[in-house]
Amino acid sequence: MRILTIICVLVGALSLLPAADPPKPALAPTPVTWNKSGKVLGEVCVGLSEQSKIPISVAPAALKTQCPVAFDRVPFWEALQASADKTRTRIALSEGGQKVELVPRGASQEIAATNGAFRVVVQQVVGRTLLELGATFHDVGLLVHWEPRVRVYRIDTAPRITKITDPTGGRVTAEDGSAKTLPTNSTSEMKVRLNGLTRKSEQLTALDGEFTVTAADRLLAFAFDVPDGKLPDAKKQGDVTAALKRVQKIKDSWEIVVEVNYPAGQPVFQSFEGDWWLRDNRLLLRAPDGKTVTIDDYEIPERERATPLVVTHRYKEDPKNGFSAPTTKGWKLVYETPAPLVEFKVPFKLKGIPLP
């Protein structure tokens, strides 16, 4: 009885503990606030755009639509989706997700889920029957997009599906996929192949899943005043250190070596993926008037390693085209590199997807 009493006391004590907070997204979304009542959609979008730094336009027909919403440090996509739902508009993307427009929804169906800095949208559902194989399947096309400030360097081409339901309660399965891709902008398409749906299914009442992303939440810029032989010159932002290791002139060309060190635990890339995250590493030569030129000739011995990253840049002196000596008074070398990379899963829940 004494043992039972102790167990009961422990269970009772645990029940009094506060519920655990839901896990926070690995990359924090941009929070937005709106507390002005009686405003129209055009005004709401101006406020959201100013806070998020994301260009938002509104179709002329929807500009003056009443938009009774209020937000207090709500993730940007969640706030914009709520504004669209309130005004029967939909979110349209342009320039690879760099710009957003709200347009009348009309007969279209917007089925979407937001999570932190990411948003998942159902684009289409295609049903196929292969008569010679006696097989029927459905492909669900998804568009994943994110805040343009987020730099995504690796993302799944197909999500891992954790739950599928339809009104019949039948056994529906999703085929697995393991491939990854490098998005060129702020969007990426995914496809889910489903088996087991019938004409009686009519819709997917639930489609839950998750996908893996390797990303950085912003770019860092390290500016160096080239010293007279005082190298290395190291600068630090957060957990990232960039050091100017060598500035040397050989005949009419300059050789500049930069070493970047990230904190431990950075994601590891396969050899063929090495260039994916290096696209955002570059050295700029900045003139006193602020104009910059990019030094495109560089060499990286170990392209798949995130740290230490050692890059040797070379350029031929050409003052007429902006390639002056980096030791000239007032000139700077600016090295841009992503903030520390993180690899994380983005879950989503989609409901009410109609079937053909």
N, C-alpha and C positions, 0 to 999 in steps of 0.2 A: 504493500500500500504506500509505503514511503516513496518508492521509486515512481509510482504512478502520480503521486502528488507533485513531485519535482517536475515531471514531464508536463503536467497540466499548468504549473506555474510558468514554465518556460514558454509554452504555447501562448498563454495569455499575455505574457510580456511582449512576445513578438508581434502579436496582433495590435498592440498599442503603438508600435513603431510607425513613423510616417511612411507613406508609400514612396517607393523609389522614383525619382524623376526619370522621364523617358530619356533615352540616350540622345545627346546632342550631336548634330551632324558634324562630320570631321572638318568640313569647310563651312564656317558660319555664313549664313545668308545676310544680305544687306537688310537691316531693319528699316521700316518706314512708319511714319506716324501721320494720321489725318484725323482732325477732330472738328472740322468746320461743317456745320449743318447747313442744309438747304442749298448745296452746291451741285453743279451739273458735271457731267462726265469729263468735259474738256478741262475744267478747273482741277478736278481730282487728279487727272493724268499729268497736268503740269506739276502739281505738288509731288507726285510719285517720281516723276522724271528728275526733278531737281535733287531729290534725296538719293536716288539710286544711281544717277549719272547715266541712265539708260535712255536713249531717245525714244519717246512715245508720241505717236500721232493718233488722232481720232478722225474717223471718216466724218465729212461734213454733216451727214444725216444724223449722226449720233452725238455731235458736239454738245448740244443743249439738253440732252436727255438727263432727267433728274437722277442723281446717284446718291441715295441715302446710305452712306457707308461711314464707318469710323474705325481707325486702326491705332493701336498703341504699340509701336516697335514690333510690328508684324513682318515676317519675311516678305520680301518684295513680290515674289510670284504669287504667294497666297493672297496678298492685298489686291494685286492686279486681277487675279482670277475672280475674287469676290466682286470687284467692280464690274467686270464683264458679265457675271451672272446676274447682277442687279439690273443691268441695262440691256439685257438680251443682245449683247455683242459677243464677239469671239476674238481671241488673240491671234493675230497674223504676224508672221516673222518675215523679215527681208534682210538682205545683205548677210546671209549666213547666220542669222540670229543676232546680229549687231543692233538692229533696229526693230521696234515693236509698233504695231498699229492695232487699234480696236475698230472693228468693222461690224456692221449689222449682222446678226447671226442668221436671220432668215430661216431657210429650211435646213440648214446644216445642223449637225449634232456635235457639240464639243464635249468630248469625254476625256478628262485630264486628271492628273494627280500631281500635287506639288510636294516637294520634300527639300527643305533648306534652299540651296541655290539652284536646285534642279527642278525640272518640270517634264512630265511624260504625257504625251498626247496620242490617242488612237487615231491613225490616219485612214486606215482602210481594213476591211476583212474580205478575203477572197476565198471562196469555197471551190474545191476541185474534186472530180471523180475520175480516177484512172481505171477505165473499163477493163483493160486487159489484165490488170492486177486485182481488180475488185476492191480497190482502196479509195476511201474518201477522207480528205483532210481539209483543214482551214488554216490559212496563213493570216495572222494578225500583224499588220504593219504599225510600228510605233515610231514616233519621233521624240527623241530626248534632246532637250536644250537646257541651257544654263545661263547664268549671268555672264555677260561678255568679259567682265574683269577676271573671271575664273579661267585659268589656263589648263585645259585637259590634254594630257599627253598619252593616255591609253584608256580605252573603254571597251567593254564587251560588245560584240556584234549581236548577241542574243542574250536576254536576261534569263536568270534561273527562276522558273515558275514554282511558287510554293503552294498555290491554291487555285483551283479552277472549279466553278460550279455553274450549272445550267438548271432551268426549271424542271427538267426530267429527273434529275438526281442520278443520271447515268455516269459511267466511269469515263472521264475525259482525261487524257494525258497530253503532256507537252514534250516535244523532242528536245534533248539537251544540245547545247552548243558551247564551245570553249574558245572560239577565235576572238581576237581583239583587234582593234583598229586605232589609227591616229586620226582624230577629227581635224579637218582643215579650218573650221570656223568654230561657231558656238552651238552646233547642232550635230546629231548623229542618228542615223536610222537603225532600227532594230526590227527583227522579225521573229515571231513566235509561231511555230507549227503545232497545231492541235489535232489530235486523233480522238475519235469516239463521239463526235457531235453528229446529230441527226436532224432531219427536217423539223422534228418536234421541239428541238432545243430552242429555236427562235432567238435566243440571246444568251450572252454570258452574264450571269448575275454577279460573278466575281472573277477577276483575274488579278491575282497578287503575285508579286515577284520581287527580284532585286538584281542589280547589276553592279559590277566592280569598276571603279574609276581610279586612275592615277592622275593627280592634278596638283596645282599650286593656286593659292588664292589671289596672287598678284605678282607683278614683276618688280624686282629691286634694281636700283641704279646706283652705282658707286662712281663718284667723280674724283679724279686724281689731278692735282697740280703736279706736273712732272718736276721732281726735284733735281738738283745738280748732284747727281751721284749718291743721293741718300735713299738707297733701296735696300731691302724691300719696303714699300709703303703700304701698310695694311689698314683696311677700314672694315667696320663691322656694323651690320644691321640685324638686330635680333640675334638669331643663332647662326647667321651666315657671315663668313669673313671672305673678303676679296683682297688680294695682295698684288700690287704691281711689282713683279720680280725683276724685270730687266727692260731697259729702254736703250737700244743700241743702234747706231747708224753704221751701215756697211755700204760704202760707196754712196749711191744716191737713194738707197732704200733704208727703211727703219724696221727694226725687229723688236716687237713688244711682247713680253710674256706676262700672262696673268694667271694666278692660281686662286681658285675658289674652293672653300671648304664648307661643307654642309654638316649639320649635326648627324650623329650616328643613327642608323636605322632607316636610311633612305631606301626607297624601293629599288629593286634590282631589275634592269632591263636585259632582255635577250640581245644577242649581238646584232640581229637585224632591226632591233628597236632603238638602238643607241641614238640614231639621228632624230628620233621623235621628240625628245625633250630638249635636244641641243638647238632646235630651230629658234628658241627664244634667248639664246646666249649670243651676244654680239658686242663688238667694241666700236665705239663712236669717237670721232675726233671733233671736238666742239670749239668753234671759233669764239673770240671775245663777244661778237654780236649775237651769239646763241645759235647760229647755223651749225648744222652737224653733217658729217659724211660718215658712212659706214665702211669699215675696213673689212672687205669680203674675203681676203686671202688669209686663211688661218689653218692651223694644223693641231689636231687633238689625237694623241697617241692611243688613249683608251676611251673610246666613245660610249661604251656601255656603263661606265662607272660614273656615279653622280658625285662622288667625293673621294679624294681631291680631284678637282677638274683643272687640268693644266692646259692652257691654250696659248699657242704661239701665233701672233699676228704679224703680217708683213705688208708694207705698202711703200710705193715709190713716191718720193717727194715731188709734189706737183701743185704749187701755190695757186695757179690759175684755176684749178678745179677743186680747191678747198683742202688739198692734202699738204698742209704746211708742216714744218717741223714741230713735234709735240713739245719741244723745249722752248718754243717761242712764248714770250711773256703774254699772259692772258688766255692761253690755250689750255684745254683740258682733255684728258682721256676719260671717257665714261663707259664703264662696263655694265651691261644689263644682263640679268640672270633671273630665273624664277625664284620665288620664295621657296622654303623647304617643301619638297614634294610629300604628299600623303596618299596612301592607297586605302580605299574604304568602299563599303557597300552602300548603295542607295536603294532602299526599299520603296515600293509603290503599291497602291491598291486602286484598281479600276473597276467600275461597276456599270451594269446596264449597257453592255456592248451589243448592238443588234447584229444578227447574222443574216447572210444572204439566203 
